[in-house]
Amino acid sequence: MCNARFYDRINRNDRSLERIRQYIADNPLKWHEDTENPECDREMPFNEIPF
């Protein structure tokens, strides 16, 4: 089964790794904006994906 929301990434440098780590750390704080949250009515634009 394919999950269309899953993206493989190859980390190529420290800056990229830090951005991914920051995204993981900040993600729970954005639950109110998450389109999987039943109380949210906003769709995340592709250009807001941080990596």
mmCIF entry with sequence, helices, sheets and N, C-alpha, C, O atoms, coordinates in Angstrom:
data_MODEL
# 
_entry.id   MODEL 
# 
_entity.id                         1 
_entity.type                       polymer 
_entity.pdbx_number_of_molecules   1 
# 
_entity_poly.entity_id                      1 
_entity_poly.type                           'polypeptide(L)' 
_entity_poly.nstd_linkage                   no 
_entity_poly.nstd_monomer                   no 
_entity_poly.pdbx_seq_one_letter_code       MCNARFYDRINRNDRSLERIRQYIADNPLKWHEDTENPECDREMPFNEIPF 
_entity_poly.pdbx_seq_one_letter_code_can   MCNARFYDRINRNDRSLERIRQYIADNPLKWHEDTENPECDREMPFNEIPF 
_entity_poly.pdbx_strand_id                 A 
# 
loop_
_entity_poly_seq.entity_id 
_entity_poly_seq.num 
_entity_poly_seq.mon_id 
_entity_poly_seq.hetero 
1 1  MET n 
1 2  CYS n 
1 3  ASN n 
1 4  ALA n 
1 5  ARG n 
1 6  PHE n 
1 7  TYR n 
1 8  ASP n 
1 9  ARG n 
1 10 ILE n 
1 11 ASN n 
1 12 ARG n 
1 13 ASN n 
1 14 ASP n 
1 15 ARG n 
1 16 SER n 
1 17 LEU n 
1 18 GLU n 
1 19 ARG n 
1 20 ILE n 
1 21 ARG n 
1 22 GLN n 
1 23 TYR n 
1 24 ILE n 
1 25 ALA n 
1 26 ASP n 
1 27 ASN n 
1 28 PRO n 
1 29 LEU n 
1 30 LYS n 
1 31 TRP n 
1 32 HIS n 
1 33 GLU n 
1 34 ASP n 
1 35 THR n 
1 36 GLU n 
1 37 ASN n 
1 38 PRO n 
1 39 GLU n 
1 40 CYS n 
1 41 ASP n 
1 42 ARG n 
1 43 GLU n 
1 44 MET n 
1 45 PRO n 
1 46 PHE n 
1 47 ASN n 
1 48 GLU n 
1 49 ILE n 
1 50 PRO n 
1 51 PHE n 
# 
_struct_asym.id          A 
_struct_asym.entity_id   1 
# 
loop_
_struct_conf.conf_type_id 
_struct_conf.id 
_struct_conf.pdbx_PDB_helix_id 
_struct_conf.beg_label_comp_id 
_struct_conf.beg_label_asym_id 
_struct_conf.beg_label_seq_id 
_struct_conf.pdbx_beg_PDB_ins_code 
_struct_conf.end_label_comp_id 
_struct_conf.end_label_asym_id 
_struct_conf.end_label_seq_id 
_struct_conf.pdbx_end_PDB_ins_code 
_struct_conf.beg_auth_comp_id 
_struct_conf.beg_auth_asym_id 
_struct_conf.beg_auth_seq_id 
_struct_conf.end_auth_comp_id 
_struct_conf.end_auth_asym_id 
_struct_conf.end_auth_seq_id 
_struct_conf.pdbx_PDB_helix_class 
_struct_conf.details 
_struct_conf.pdbx_PDB_helix_length 
HELX_P HELX_P1 AA1 ASP A 14 ? ASP A 26 ? ASP A 14 ASP A 26 1 ? 13 
HELX_P HELX_P2 AA2 ASN A 27 ? GLU A 33 ? ASN A 27 GLU A 33 5 ? 7  
HELX_P HELX_P3 AA3 PHE A 46 ? GLU A 48 ? PHE A 46 GLU A 48 5 ? 3  
# 
_struct_conf_type.id          HELX_P 
_struct_conf_type.criteria    ? 
_struct_conf_type.reference   ? 
# 
loop_
_atom_site.group_PDB 
_atom_site.id 
_atom_site.type_symbol 
_atom_site.label_atom_id 
_atom_site.label_alt_id 
_atom_site.label_comp_id 
_atom_site.label_asym_id 
_atom_site.label_entity_id 
_atom_site.label_seq_id 
_atom_site.pdbx_PDB_ins_code 
_atom_site.Cartn_x 
_atom_site.Cartn_y 
_atom_site.Cartn_z 
_atom_site.occupancy 
_atom_site.B_iso_or_equiv 
_atom_site.pdbx_formal_charge 
_atom_site.auth_seq_id 
_atom_site.auth_comp_id 
_atom_site.auth_asym_id 
_atom_site.auth_atom_id 
_atom_site.pdbx_PDB_model_num 
ATOM 1   N N  . MET A 1 1  ? 0.847   -1.178 0.000  1.00 0.00 ? 1  MET A N  1 
ATOM 2   C CA . MET A 1 1  ? 0.000   0.000  0.000  1.00 0.00 ? 1  MET A CA 1 
ATOM 3   C C  . MET A 1 1  ? 0.893   1.243  0.000  1.00 0.00 ? 1  MET A C  1 
ATOM 4   O O  . MET A 1 1  ? 1.868   1.314  0.749  1.00 0.00 ? 1  MET A O  1 
ATOM 5   N N  . CYS A 1 2  ? 0.566   2.190  -0.817 1.00 0.00 ? 2  CYS A N  1 
ATOM 6   C CA . CYS A 1 2  ? 1.360   3.418  -0.945 1.00 0.00 ? 2  CYS A CA 1 
ATOM 7   C C  . CYS A 1 2  ? 0.709   4.555  -0.161 1.00 0.00 ? 2  CYS A C  1 
ATOM 8   O O  . CYS A 1 2  ? -0.500  4.772  -0.245 1.00 0.00 ? 2  CYS A O  1 
ATOM 9   N N  . ASN A 1 3  ? 1.513   5.260  0.587  1.00 0.00 ? 3  ASN A N  1 
ATOM 10  C CA . ASN A 1 3  ? 1.023   6.419  1.319  1.00 0.00 ? 3  ASN A CA 1 
ATOM 11  C C  . ASN A 1 3  ? 1.485   7.670  0.583  1.00 0.00 ? 3  ASN A C  1 
ATOM 12  O O  . ASN A 1 3  ? 2.680   7.962  0.557  1.00 0.00 ? 3  ASN A O  1 
ATOM 13  N N  . ALA A 1 4  ? 0.579   8.395  -0.002 1.00 0.00 ? 4  ALA A N  1 
ATOM 14  C CA . ALA A 1 4  ? 0.916   9.567  -0.810 1.00 0.00 ? 4  ALA A CA 1 
ATOM 15  C C  . ALA A 1 4  ? 1.501   10.708 0.019  1.00 0.00 ? 4  ALA A C  1 
ATOM 16  O O  . ALA A 1 4  ? 2.074   11.637 -0.550 1.00 0.00 ? 4  ALA A O  1 
ATOM 17  N N  . ARG A 1 5  ? 1.374   10.667 1.331  1.00 0.00 ? 5  ARG A N  1 
ATOM 18  C CA . ARG A 1 5  ? 1.884   11.753 2.165  1.00 0.00 ? 5  ARG A CA 1 
ATOM 19  C C  . ARG A 1 5  ? 3.266   11.437 2.737  1.00 0.00 ? 5  ARG A C  1 
ATOM 20  O O  . ARG A 1 5  ? 3.775   12.194 3.564  1.00 0.00 ? 5  ARG A O  1 
ATOM 21  N N  . PHE A 1 6  ? 3.862   10.360 2.322  1.00 0.00 ? 6  PHE A N  1 
ATOM 22  C CA . PHE A 1 6  ? 5.169   9.967  2.836  1.00 0.00 ? 6  PHE A CA 1 
ATOM 23  C C  . PHE A 1 6  ? 6.232   10.300 1.792  1.00 0.00 ? 6  PHE A C  1 
ATOM 24  O O  . PHE A 1 6  ? 6.077   9.973  0.616  1.00 0.00 ? 6  PHE A O  1 
ATOM 25  N N  . TYR A 1 7  ? 7.304   10.947 2.223  1.00 0.00 ? 7  TYR A N  1 
ATOM 26  C CA . TYR A 1 7  ? 8.385   11.325 1.321  1.00 0.00 ? 7  TYR A CA 1 
ATOM 27  C C  . TYR A 1 7  ? 9.718   10.812 1.866  1.00 0.00 ? 7  TYR A C  1 
ATOM 28  O O  . TYR A 1 7  ? 10.082  11.106 3.004  1.00 0.00 ? 7  TYR A O  1 
ATOM 29  N N  . ASP A 1 8  ? 10.436  10.052 1.056  1.00 0.00 ? 8  ASP A N  1 
ATOM 30  C CA . ASP A 1 8  ? 11.796  9.660  1.421  1.00 0.00 ? 8  ASP A CA 1 
ATOM 31  C C  . ASP A 1 8  ? 12.718  10.843 1.196  1.00 0.00 ? 8  ASP A C  1 
ATOM 32  O O  . ASP A 1 8  ? 12.576  11.572 0.214  1.00 0.00 ? 8  ASP A O  1 
ATOM 33  N N  . ARG A 1 9  ? 13.660  11.032 2.103  1.00 0.00 ? 9  ARG A N  1 
ATOM 34  C CA . ARG A 1 9  ? 14.634  12.116 1.967  1.00 0.00 ? 9  ARG A CA 1 
ATOM 35  C C  . ARG A 1 9  ? 16.024  11.564 2.243  1.00 0.00 ? 9  ARG A C  1 
ATOM 36  O O  . ARG A 1 9  ? 16.209  10.736 3.135  1.00 0.00 ? 9  ARG A O  1 
ATOM 37  N N  . ILE A 1 10 ? 16.977  12.019 1.489  1.00 0.00 ? 10 ILE A N  1 
ATOM 38  C CA . ILE A 1 10 ? 18.372  11.729 1.756  1.00 0.00 ? 10 ILE A CA 1 
ATOM 39  C C  . ILE A 1 10 ? 18.977  12.992 2.344  1.00 0.00 ? 10 ILE A C  1 
ATOM 40  O O  . ILE A 1 10 ? 18.972  14.050 1.715  1.00 0.00 ? 10 ILE A O  1 
ATOM 41  N N  . ASN A 1 11 ? 19.495  12.870 3.556  1.00 0.00 ? 11 ASN A N  1 
ATOM 42  C CA . ASN A 1 11 ? 20.103  14.023 4.196  1.00 0.00 ? 11 ASN A CA 1 
ATOM 43  C C  . ASN A 1 11 ? 21.502  14.214 3.612  1.00 0.00 ? 11 ASN A C  1 
ATOM 44  O O  . ASN A 1 11 ? 22.342  13.319 3.703  1.00 0.00 ? 11 ASN A O  1 
ATOM 45  N N  . ARG A 1 12 ? 21.751  15.379 3.014  1.00 0.00 ? 12 ARG A N  1 
ATOM 46  C CA . ARG A 1 12 ? 23.012  15.598 2.335  1.00 0.00 ? 12 ARG A CA 1 
ATOM 47  C C  . ARG A 1 12 ? 23.968  16.534 3.078  1.00 0.00 ? 12 ARG A C  1 
ATOM 48  O O  . ARG A 1 12 ? 25.139  16.632 2.712  1.00 0.00 ? 12 ARG A O  1 
ATOM 49  N N  . ASN A 1 13 ? 23.486  17.220 4.112  1.00 0.00 ? 13 ASN A N  1 
ATOM 50  C CA . ASN A 1 13 ? 24.378  18.116 4.844  1.00 0.00 ? 13 ASN A CA 1 
ATOM 51  C C  . ASN A 1 13 ? 23.789  18.431 6.221  1.00 0.00 ? 13 ASN A C  1 
ATOM 52  O O  . ASN A 1 13 ? 22.648  18.076 6.515  1.00 0.00 ? 13 ASN A O  1 
ATOM 53  N N  . ASP A 1 14 ? 24.571  19.093 7.045  1.00 0.00 ? 14 ASP A N  1 
ATOM 54  C CA . ASP A 1 14 ? 24.145  19.408 8.410  1.00 0.00 ? 14 ASP A CA 1 
ATOM 55  C C  . ASP A 1 14 ? 22.976  20.380 8.440  1.00 0.00 ? 14 ASP A C  1 
ATOM 56  O O  . ASP A 1 14 ? 22.108  20.270 9.306  1.00 0.00 ? 14 ASP A O  1 
ATOM 57  N N  . ARG A 1 15 ? 22.939  21.321 7.518  1.00 0.00 ? 15 ARG A N  1 
ATOM 58  C CA . ARG A 1 15 ? 21.836  22.298 7.484  1.00 0.00 ? 15 ARG A CA 1 
ATOM 59  C C  . ARG A 1 15 ? 20.505  21.594 7.224  1.00 0.00 ? 15 ARG A C  1 
ATOM 60  O O  . ARG A 1 15 ? 19.498  21.890 7.867  1.00 0.00 ? 15 ARG A O  1 
ATOM 61  N N  . SER A 1 16 ? 20.515  20.671 6.283  1.00 0.00 ? 16 SER A N  1 
ATOM 62  C CA . SER A 1 16 ? 19.312  19.906 5.989  1.00 0.00 ? 16 SER A CA 1 
ATOM 63  C C  . SER A 1 16 ? 18.871  19.091 7.201  1.00 0.00 ? 16 SER A C  1 
ATOM 64  O O  . SER A 1 16 ? 17.685  19.051 7.529  1.00 0.00 ? 16 SER A O  1 
ATOM 65  N N  . LEU A 1 17 ? 19.819  18.447 7.860  1.00 0.00 ? 17 LEU A N  1 
ATOM 66  C CA . LEU A 1 17 ? 19.513  17.663 9.053  1.00 0.00 ? 17 LEU A CA 1 
ATOM 67  C C  . LEU A 1 17 ? 18.917  18.551 10.138 1.00 0.00 ? 17 LEU A C  1 
ATOM 68  O O  . LEU A 1 17 ? 17.943  18.159 10.781 1.00 0.00 ? 17 LEU A O  1 
ATOM 69  N N  . GLU A 1 18 ? 19.472  19.721 10.355 1.00 0.00 ? 18 GLU A N  1 
ATOM 70  C CA . GLU A 1 18 ? 18.952  20.626 11.380 1.00 0.00 ? 18 GLU A CA 1 
ATOM 71  C C  . GLU A 1 18 ? 17.529  21.083 11.048 1.00 0.00 ? 18 GLU A C  1 
ATOM 72  O O  . GLU A 1 18 ? 16.689  21.184 11.943 1.00 0.00 ? 18 GLU A O  1 
ATOM 73  N N  . ARG A 1 19 ? 17.255  21.359 9.780  1.00 0.00 ? 19 ARG A N  1 
ATOM 74  C CA . ARG A 1 19 ? 15.896  21.759 9.376  1.00 0.00 ? 19 ARG A CA 1 
ATOM 75  C C  . ARG A 1 19 ? 14.899  20.642 9.641  1.00 0.00 ? 19 ARG A C  1 
ATOM 76  O O  . ARG A 1 19 ? 13.784  20.897 10.097 1.00 0.00 ? 19 ARG A O  1 
ATOM 77  N N  . ILE A 1 20 ? 15.292  19.405 9.358  1.00 0.00 ? 20 ILE A N  1 
ATOM 78  C CA . ILE A 1 20 ? 14.410  18.262 9.610  1.00 0.00 ? 20 ILE A CA 1 
ATOM 79  C C  . ILE A 1 20 ? 14.186  18.083 11.104 1.00 0.00 ? 20 ILE A C  1 
ATOM 80  O O  . ILE A 1 20 ? 13.059  17.843 11.538 1.00 0.00 ? 20 ILE A O  1 
ATOM 81  N N  . ARG A 1 21 ? 15.243  18.196 11.889 1.00 0.00 ? 21 ARG A N  1 
ATOM 82  C CA . ARG A 1 21 ? 15.099  18.087 13.349 1.00 0.00 ? 21 ARG A CA 1 
ATOM 83  C C  . ARG A 1 21 ? 14.182  19.169 13.906 1.00 0.00 ? 21 ARG A C  1 
ATOM 84  O O  . ARG A 1 21 ? 13.353  18.903 14.776 1.00 0.00 ? 21 ARG A O  1 
ATOM 85  N N  . GLN A 1 22 ? 14.335  20.394 13.396 1.00 0.00 ? 22 GLN A N  1 
ATOM 86  C CA . GLN A 1 22 ? 13.494  21.492 13.860 1.00 0.00 ? 22 GLN A CA 1 
ATOM 87  C C  . GLN A 1 22 ? 12.037  21.258 13.489 1.00 0.00 ? 22 GLN A C  1 
ATOM 88  O O  . GLN A 1 22 ? 11.139  21.532 14.284 1.00 0.00 ? 22 GLN A O  1 
ATOM 89  N N  . TYR A 1 23 ? 11.804  20.756 12.292 1.00 0.00 ? 23 TYR A N  1 
ATOM 90  C CA . TYR A 1 23 ? 10.439  20.428 11.862 1.00 0.00 ? 23 TYR A CA 1 
ATOM 91  C C  . TYR A 1 23 ? 9.813   19.400 12.805 1.00 0.00 ? 23 TYR A C  1 
ATOM 92  O O  . TYR A 1 23 ? 8.663   19.554 13.216 1.00 0.00 ? 23 TYR A O  1 
ATOM 93  N N  . ILE A 1 24 ? 10.561  18.360 13.144 1.00 0.00 ? 24 ILE A N  1 
ATOM 94  C CA . ILE A 1 24 ? 10.045  17.330 14.041 1.00 0.00 ? 24 ILE A CA 1 
ATOM 95  C C  . ILE A 1 24 ? 9.750   17.913 15.420 1.00 0.00 ? 24 ILE A C  1 
ATOM 96  O O  . ILE A 1 24 ? 8.740   17.571 16.034 1.00 0.00 ? 24 ILE A O  1 
ATOM 97  N N  . ALA A 1 25 ? 10.619  18.785 15.908 1.00 0.00 ? 25 ALA A N  1 
ATOM 98  C CA . ALA A 1 25 ? 10.416  19.399 17.227 1.00 0.00 ? 25 ALA A CA 1 
ATOM 99  C C  . ALA A 1 25 ? 9.218   20.346 17.232 1.00 0.00 ? 25 ALA A C  1 
ATOM 100 O O  . ALA A 1 25 ? 8.468   20.393 18.207 1.00 0.00 ? 25 ALA A O  1 
ATOM 101 N N  . ASP A 1 26 ? 9.039   21.097 16.150 1.00 0.00 ? 26 ASP A N  1 
ATOM 102 C CA . ASP A 1 26 ? 7.970   22.100 16.090 1.00 0.00 ? 26 ASP A CA 1 
ATOM 103 C C  . ASP A 1 26 ? 6.621   21.521 15.689 1.00 0.00 ? 26 ASP A C  1 
ATOM 104 O O  . ASP A 1 26 ? 5.585   22.131 15.953 1.00 0.00 ? 26 ASP A O  1 
ATOM 105 N N  . ASN A 1 27 ? 6.619   20.367 15.065 1.00 0.00 ? 27 ASN A N  1 
ATOM 106 C CA . ASN A 1 27 ? 5.392   19.831 14.497 1.00 0.00 ? 27 ASN A CA 1 
ATOM 107 C C  . ASN A 1 27 ? 4.231   19.709 15.491 1.00 0.00 ? 27 ASN A C  1 
ATOM 108 O O  . ASN A 1 27 ? 3.114   20.091 15.144 1.00 0.00 ? 27 ASN A O  1 
ATOM 109 N N  . PRO A 1 28 ? 4.441   19.193 16.717 1.00 0.00 ? 28 PRO A N  1 
ATOM 110 C CA . PRO A 1 28 ? 3.318   19.101 17.653 1.00 0.00 ? 28 PRO A CA 1 
ATOM 111 C C  . PRO A 1 28 ? 2.692   20.464 17.988 1.00 0.00 ? 28 PRO A C  1 
ATOM 112 O O  . PRO A 1 28 ? 1.508   20.540 18.317 1.00 0.00 ? 28 PRO A O  1 
ATOM 113 N N  . LEU A 1 29 ? 3.476   21.519 17.905 1.00 0.00 ? 29 LEU A N  1 
ATOM 114 C CA . LEU A 1 29 ? 2.959   22.853 18.210 1.00 0.00 ? 29 LEU A CA 1 
ATOM 115 C C  . LEU A 1 29 ? 1.999   23.358 17.131 1.00 0.00 ? 29 LEU A C  1 
ATOM 116 O O  . LEU A 1 29 ? 1.254   24.314 17.351 1.00 0.00 ? 29 LEU A O  1 
ATOM 117 N N  . LYS A 1 30 ? 2.024   22.717 15.980 1.00 0.00 ? 30 LYS A N  1 
ATOM 118 C CA . LYS A 1 30 ? 1.187   23.146 14.859 1.00 0.00 ? 30 LYS A CA 1 
ATOM 119 C C  . LYS A 1 30 ? -0.033  22.248 14.663 1.00 0.00 ? 30 LYS A C  1 
ATOM 120 O O  . LYS A 1 30 ? -0.660  22.286 13.605 1.00 0.00 ? 30 LYS A O  1 
ATOM 121 N N  . TRP A 1 31 ? -0.377  21.447 15.658 1.00 0.00 ? 31 TRP A N  1 
ATOM 122 C CA . TRP A 1 31 ? -1.508  20.525 15.542 1.00 0.00 ? 31 TRP A CA 1 
ATOM 123 C C  . TRP A 1 31 ? -2.785  21.255 15.164 1.00 0.00 ? 31 TRP A C  1 
ATOM 124 O O  . TRP A 1 31 ? -3.612  20.709 14.433 1.00 0.00 ? 31 TRP A O  1 
ATOM 125 N N  . HIS A 1 32 ? -2.961  22.464 15.640 1.00 0.00 ? 32 HIS A N  1 
ATOM 126 C CA . HIS A 1 32 ? -4.182  23.211 15.323 1.00 0.00 ? 32 HIS A CA 1 
ATOM 127 C C  . HIS A 1 32 ? -4.262  23.551 13.830 1.00 0.00 ? 32 HIS A C  1 
ATOM 128 O O  . HIS A 1 32 ? -5.344  23.866 13.336 1.00 0.00 ? 32 HIS A O  1 
ATOM 129 N N  . GLU A 1 33 ? -3.135  23.492 13.101 1.00 0.00 ? 33 GLU A N  1 
ATOM 130 C CA . GLU A 1 33 ? -3.123  23.765 11.663 1.00 0.00 ? 33 GLU A CA 1 
ATOM 131 C C  . GLU A 1 33 ? -3.110  22.486 10.825 1.00 0.00 ? 33 GLU A C  1 
ATOM 132 O O  . GLU A 1 33 ? -3.246  22.546 9.603  1.00 0.00 ? 33 GLU A O  1 
ATOM 133 N N  . ASP A 1 34 ? -2.948  21.335 11.472 1.00 0.00 ? 34 ASP A N  1 
ATOM 134 C CA . ASP A 1 34 ? -2.774  20.079 10.754 1.00 0.00 ? 34 ASP A CA 1 
ATOM 135 C C  . ASP A 1 34 ? -4.068  19.659 10.075 1.00 0.00 ? 34 ASP A C  1 
ATOM 136 O O  . ASP A 1 34 ? -5.128  19.642 10.701 1.00 0.00 ? 34 ASP A O  1 
ATOM 137 N N  . THR A 1 35 ? -3.979  19.321 8.797  1.00 0.00 ? 35 THR A N  1 
ATOM 138 C CA . THR A 1 35 ? -5.176  18.928 8.042  1.00 0.00 ? 35 THR A CA 1 
ATOM 139 C C  . THR A 1 35 ? -5.733  17.585 8.506  1.00 0.00 ? 35 THR A C  1 
ATOM 140 O O  . THR A 1 35 ? -6.875  17.256 8.187  1.00 0.00 ? 35 THR A O  1 
ATOM 141 N N  . GLU A 1 36 ? -4.949  16.798 9.256  1.00 0.00 ? 36 GLU A N  1 
ATOM 142 C CA . GLU A 1 36 ? -5.446  15.544 9.822  1.00 0.00 ? 36 GLU A CA 1 
ATOM 143 C C  . GLU A 1 36 ? -6.215  15.786 11.122 1.00 0.00 ? 36 GLU A C  1 
ATOM 144 O O  . GLU A 1 36 ? -6.891  14.885 11.618 1.00 0.00 ? 36 GLU A O  1 
ATOM 145 N N  . ASN A 1 37 ? -6.118  16.979 11.667 1.00 0.00 ? 37 ASN A N  1 
ATOM 146 C CA . ASN A 1 37 ? -6.849  17.359 12.871 1.00 0.00 ? 37 ASN A CA 1 
ATOM 147 C C  . ASN A 1 37 ? -8.305  17.586 12.482 1.00 0.00 ? 37 ASN A C  1 
ATOM 148 O O  . ASN A 1 37 ? -8.579  18.427 11.625 1.00 0.00 ? 37 ASN A O  1 
ATOM 149 N N  . PRO A 1 38 ? -9.236  16.871 13.079 1.00 0.00 ? 38 PRO A N  1 
ATOM 150 C CA . PRO A 1 38 ? -10.655 17.025 12.706 1.00 0.00 ? 38 PRO A CA 1 
ATOM 151 C C  . PRO A 1 38 ? -11.196 18.441 12.905 1.00 0.00 ? 38 PRO A C  1 
ATOM 152 O O  . PRO A 1 38 ? -12.202 18.806 12.297 1.00 0.00 ? 38 PRO A O  1 
ATOM 153 N N  . GLU A 1 39 ? -10.548 19.233 13.741 1.00 0.00 ? 39 GLU A N  1 
ATOM 154 C CA . GLU A 1 39 ? -11.017 20.597 13.986 1.00 0.00 ? 39 GLU A CA 1 
ATOM 155 C C  . GLU A 1 39 ? -10.400 21.610 13.022 1.00 0.00 ? 39 GLU A C  1 
ATOM 156 O O  . GLU A 1 39 ? -10.710 22.799 13.096 1.00 0.00 ? 39 GLU A O  1 
ATOM 157 N N  . CYS A 1 40 ? -9.543  21.157 12.133 1.00 0.00 ? 40 CYS A N  1 
ATOM 158 C CA . CYS A 1 40 ? -8.865  22.056 11.196 1.00 0.00 ? 40 CYS A CA 1 
ATOM 159 C C  . CYS A 1 40 ? -9.596  22.074 9.862  1.00 0.00 ? 40 CYS A C  1 
ATOM 160 O O  . CYS A 1 40 ? -10.044 21.033 9.382  1.00 0.00 ? 40 CYS A O  1 
ATOM 161 N N  . ASP A 1 41 ? -9.718  23.248 9.266  1.00 0.00 ? 41 ASP A N  1 
ATOM 162 C CA . ASP A 1 41 ? -10.360 23.337 7.954  1.00 0.00 ? 41 ASP A CA 1 
ATOM 163 C C  . ASP A 1 41 ? -9.395  23.920 6.922  1.00 0.00 ? 41 ASP A C  1 
ATOM 164 O O  . ASP A 1 41 ? -9.822  24.421 5.882  1.00 0.00 ? 41 ASP A O  1 
ATOM 165 N N  . ARG A 1 42 ? -8.097  23.853 7.213  1.00 0.00 ? 42 ARG A N  1 
ATOM 166 C CA . ARG A 1 42 ? -7.078  24.428 6.337  1.00 0.00 ? 42 ARG A CA 1 
ATOM 167 C C  . ARG A 1 42 ? -6.242  23.328 5.707  1.00 0.00 ? 42 ARG A C  1 
ATOM 168 O O  . ARG A 1 42 ? -5.880  22.366 6.384  1.00 0.00 ? 42 ARG A O  1 
ATOM 169 N N  . GLU A 1 43 ? -5.932  23.452 4.429  1.00 0.00 ? 43 GLU A N  1 
ATOM 170 C CA . GLU A 1 43 ? -5.058  22.516 3.730  1.00 0.00 ? 43 GLU A CA 1 
ATOM 171 C C  . GLU A 1 43 ? -3.667  23.127 3.625  1.00 0.00 ? 43 GLU A C  1 
ATOM 172 O O  . GLU A 1 43 ? -3.535  24.290 3.244  1.00 0.00 ? 43 GLU A O  1 
ATOM 173 N N  . MET A 1 44 ? -2.625  22.363 3.956  1.00 0.00 ? 44 MET A N  1 
ATOM 174 C CA . MET A 1 44 ? -1.264  22.885 3.917  1.00 0.00 ? 44 MET A CA 1 
ATOM 175 C C  . MET A 1 44 ? -0.786  23.006 2.469  1.00 0.00 ? 44 MET A C  1 
ATOM 176 O O  . MET A 1 44 ? -0.749  22.009 1.748  1.00 0.00 ? 44 MET A O  1 
ATOM 177 N N  . PRO A 1 45 ? -0.423  24.208 2.039  1.00 0.00 ? 45 PRO A N  1 
ATOM 178 C CA . PRO A 1 45 ? 0.141   24.365 0.699  1.00 0.00 ? 45 PRO A CA 1 
ATOM 179 C C  . PRO A 1 45 ? 1.477   23.654 0.576  1.00 0.00 ? 45 PRO A C  1 
ATOM 180 O O  . PRO A 1 45 ? 2.245   23.585 1.535  1.00 0.00 ? 45 PRO A O  1 
ATOM 181 N N  . PHE A 1 46 ? 1.745   23.131 -0.597 1.00 0.00 ? 46 PHE A N  1 
ATOM 182 C CA . PHE A 1 46 ? 2.975   22.378 -0.817 1.00 0.00 ? 46 PHE A CA 1 
ATOM 183 C C  . PHE A 1 46 ? 4.214   23.182 -0.461 1.00 0.00 ? 46 PHE A C  1 
ATOM 184 O O  . PHE A 1 46 ? 5.175   22.620 0.063  1.00 0.00 ? 46 PHE A O  1 
ATOM 185 N N  . ASN A 1 47 ? 4.219   24.490 -0.734 1.00 0.00 ? 47 ASN A N  1 
ATOM 186 C CA . ASN A 1 47 ? 5.402   25.315 -0.479 1.00 0.00 ? 47 ASN A CA 1 
ATOM 187 C C  . ASN A 1 47 ? 5.646   25.553 1.016  1.00 0.00 ? 47 ASN A C  1 
ATOM 188 O O  . ASN A 1 47 ? 6.679   26.121 1.373  1.00 0.00 ? 47 ASN A O  1 
ATOM 189 N N  . GLU A 1 48 ? 4.742   25.143 1.891  1.00 0.00 ? 48 GLU A N  1 
ATOM 190 C CA . GLU A 1 48 ? 4.970   25.259 3.332  1.00 0.00 ? 48 GLU A CA 1 
ATOM 191 C C  . GLU A 1 48 ? 5.662   24.040 3.922  1.00 0.00 ? 48 GLU A C  1 
ATOM 192 O O  . GLU A 1 48 ? 6.070   24.071 5.083  1.00 0.00 ? 48 GLU A O  1 
ATOM 193 N N  . ILE A 1 49 ? 5.802   22.971 3.154  1.00 0.00 ? 49 ILE A N  1 
ATOM 194 C CA . ILE A 1 49 ? 6.528   21.801 3.628  1.00 0.00 ? 49 ILE A CA 1 
ATOM 195 C C  . ILE A 1 49 ? 7.993   22.216 3.760  1.00 0.00 ? 49 ILE A C  1 
ATOM 196 O O  . ILE A 1 49 ? 8.585   22.683 2.787  1.00 0.00 ? 49 ILE A O  1 
ATOM 197 N N  . PRO A 1 50 ? 8.580   22.055 4.932  1.00 0.00 ? 50 PRO A N  1 
ATOM 198 C CA . PRO A 1 50 ? 9.865   22.693 5.208  1.00 0.00 ? 50 PRO A CA 1 
ATOM 199 C C  . PRO A 1 50 ? 11.105  22.047 4.607  1.00 0.00 ? 50 PRO A C  1 
ATOM 200 O O  . PRO A 1 50 ? 12.209  22.552 4.812  1.00 0.00 ? 50 PRO A O  1 
ATOM 201 N N  . PHE A 1 51 ? 10.966  20.966 3.884  1.00 0.00 ? 51 PHE A N  1 
ATOM 202 C CA . PHE A 1 51 ? 12.169  20.367 3.291  1.00 0.00 ? 51 PHE A CA 1 
ATOM 203 C C  . PHE A 1 51 ? 11.873  19.783 1.955  1.00 0.00 ? 51 PHE A C  1 
ATOM 204 O O  . PHE A 1 51 ? 12.767  19.236 1.308  1.00 0.00 ? 51 PHE A O  1 
# 
